[in-house]
């Protein structure tokens, strides 16, 4: 499973994934981390998987798992700038629950943070597919994009989430 390979590549040898999850999937309000700014193109809620051993005090690492385009929990397909609710793929929380991150994180005391981007297609933000910013749509000044810097609104939001987790 690719998620297992990614974590093994980053952390080295790991315990095998749990057969049954012992921890909790927590939903949290992520708007406080980006100030509710529409140009952030981030969803109202983010998620984190916390293994039971970590909840009980075990030391933990944190892994940030960014979903791909069209994979956020509330993805809506946009057609001609309008949400097309009749043509929405049923992704929901599938990325969060079926990629395998939680099972290997559970047996290795890793918290998995799942921040959520969301599609926005209006006069201010052009991100209809709910992608994380890799081309500059969140930049306040399109002539001087900052999406790749520490000043970027999404990067600052994710850093705030990580800091809250103690990472």
C-alpha positions, -999 to 999 in steps of 0.1 A, spaced: 0 0 0 15 34 -10 7 51 23 27 23 41 56 27 17 56 65 22 57 62 60 84 34 59 105 56 35 102 85 59 105 67 93 124 35 84 113 2 98 78 2 113 55 -22 130 30 -39 107 -4 -20 103 -31 -27 128 -59 -51 118 -84 -30 138 -81 6 146 -78 15 183 -77 52 180 -101 80 170 -107 100 139 -112 136 152 -129 163 132 -118 199 141 -127 234 130 -97 244 108 -111 279 100 -92 294 129 -60 285 113 -66 305 81 -89 331 95 -118 320 73 -103 338 44 -120 326 12 -88 328 -8 -73 300 14 -97 276 -4 -97 254 27 -127 236 41 -144 244 74 -132 211 89 -100 192 90 -93 157 105 -67 139 125 -63 103 134 -50 98 169 -39 63 180 -52 51 214 -17 47 228 -10 84 220 -42 95 237 -30 75 267 3 94 268 27 76 244 51 98 226 41 104 190 52 116 156 29 136 133 25 129 96 6 154 75 -13 138 46 -25 162 19 -52 149 -3 -51 153 -41 -73 174 -63 -110 164 -60 -103 143 -29 -114 166 0 -143 155 21 -166 181 7 -155 182 -29 -181 196 -53 -178 196 -90 -180 231 -106 -194 237 -141 -192 272 -155 -184 286 -121 -215 270 -104 -216 240 -81 -229 210 -100 -244 189 -71 -259 164 -95 -225 154 -109 -205 150 -76 -183 119 -72 -190 104 -38 -156 108 -23 -166 121 11 -141 110 37 -127 82 16 -92 96 14 -91 99 52 -105 65 59 -92 42 31 -57 52 22 -42 30 49 -25 58 68 -46 52 99 -38 15 102 -1 18 101 -2 50 122 -22 31 148 5 5 154 34 30 153 21 59 174 18 83 146 -8 110 145 -20 116 110 -32 152 102 -56 155 73 -60 192 65 -87 198 39 -86 220 8 -119 228 -10 -129 238 -44 -138 274 -50 -145 290 -83 -155 326 -81 -141 360 -90 -115 359 -62 -103 322 -61 -99 299 -91 -96 264 -76 -126 244 -89 -110 210 -83 -102 215 -46 -64 213 -51 -38 224 -26 -21 255 -40 8 247 -62 4 275 -88 -4 306 -68 -42 309 -66 -41 318 -29 -15 346 -33 -28 380 -23 -7 395 -51 -8 374 -83 22 393 -96 43 380 -66 29 346 -57 39 332 -23 22 298 -23 55 281 -18 67 302 11 63 303 48 40 333 43 15 314 22 -19 312 38 -22 274 34 13 268 47 7 290 77 -26 272 84 -10 238 83 19 250 105 -7 262 130 -24 228 131 9 211 135 19 234 164 -15 228 181 -7 190 180 26 198 196 48 190 166 
